[in-house]
Amino acid sequence: MVVGPYQAVSIGGGQQADLYLLRYGADGGPLSPRTAQHLRESLEGTTDVFLFSHGWNNTFDGAAASYLAFIAGYVSQGAVRVGHRPVLVGVVWPSISFLMPWEDGPQIAGSARPDPARTEEMRAFVAESLDRDAEAQLSELVDGAGKLAQDQAQQAAEIVRAALAPGADPDDGSAAPSVGEILQAWALLDGGAAAKPSDPDEFGDPGTGAEPVAATVGGRAADPRLASGLGDLDPRNLLRMGTVWKMKDRAGRVGARGVAPLVRLVLDDTRARLHLIGHSFGARLVMSALAIAPPTRPARSMLLLQPAVNRWCFAPDVAGTGKAGGYRTVVGRVELPILATYSEHDFPLRQAFHLAVRGASLGEPNIAAIGDTYRFGALGGYGPGGLGAASARQPAVAAGGSYDLSGPARVIAVDGSGDIGGKPAIGGHSDISNPATWWALHCLTSAP
């Protein structure tokens, strides 16, 4: 077991920086206490702390390799200034190799397993908080089943609903989705609302334009697939949704309980500039770490790569309800404008996220909506909502380009849909270690 730096990384000019990897448990508890202590003792004289969080990697080695690859790409662009003494920190939190329906985790997290193995892993993950009788009931319903009849689907949805964290979300105070919302979202996922691509990298036609659209019930026509009631439903989609909900909660918990003390240490007890970088639910983790308690000074920068959080998370008023987004406070706790990438090529966040976590599960008001990307779309799929002049949209730029970090925008939505060098700047949910994303971090860290 490595105690202290995981590896010394070349940062150019004959300089090196230590990379620390800190593991956290599902409850946010630290599992690398001696390494964390070594890190604390090394911060004296440090000029910059880079804190990375992955979205999902099922091994320590996979997370390490991902961080090293991103850092190497960033360094290759000549990003580190002479005289800077950075420290690199990678969070390793218990996640799994799939996140959204129909997309496996990055190859570095391990090769794709047969579908029955993924189904079994999802069943175990969703059921881990159930008592033995409830787990047995769920297992008898889903084991070996390709479809569940309406009465069975109702039972399964009730059990999965009970498996979610009780009470309000610790980060945004919202309630979990109701059984009815679960059944509606399940029907849409099962009925082809987001068509399965033939290949994980072929996400099909994402629709026209980058703006989200609303297709809700309550005063408007409901989705026709629900007009005649629920048909037989595939239990795997219910398990996928349960997995997404629980992983969302876990990312916030690890950030708020585990990583937040490190964030406060850097901001309250050192003079180092703090740069926060998170991918997918790792974006939720780093935002939770900064949101849980006000620091004495702001972080220097934040780069959110395909964030799997609601697009209204920064808004002062969520969809005209008078309720602030769950991460509204984060906007004022980062010195530079937040860069948040989004892409029409991100199939899970464009086509499935708003179904899998719809309802009241991400801090929005309790508004019934089906397929409503306007209210429930992902930040990494559609960009931010409700910020007005405090946000701006800009295409991803290649090395040598720039973002307007001196204007009024506090959140800059970086559109990775367009081509750079003959291919999309961000070609999929996990395509986040490439020259365009390295350069985005470069622009933040080199800003005057």
Secondary structure, DSSP 8 states (H G I E B T S, - for coil): ---S-SEEEEEETTEEEEEEEEEB-TTS-BS-HHHHHHHHHH-TT--EEEEEE-S--SSHHHHHHHHHHHHHHHHHTT-S-TT--EEEEEEE----SB-STT-B--GGG-----HHHHHHHHHHHHHTTS-HHHHHHHHHHHTT-S-B-HHHHHHHHHHHHHHS-SSS-TTT------HHHHHHHHHHHHTTSS---SBTTB-----SSSS-----SSSS---GGGTT----B-HHHHHHHHHHHHHHHHHHHIIIIIIHHHHHHHHHH---EEEEEEETHHHHHHHHHHHSS--SS-BSEEEEES--SBTTTT-SSGGGSS---TTHHHHTTBSS-EEEEE-TT-HIIIIIHHHHT-TTTTS--S---SS-HHHH-BHHHH---S-GGGEEEEE---TT-----SSS-SEEEEE--SEETTEESS-STT--SSHHHHHHHHHHHT--
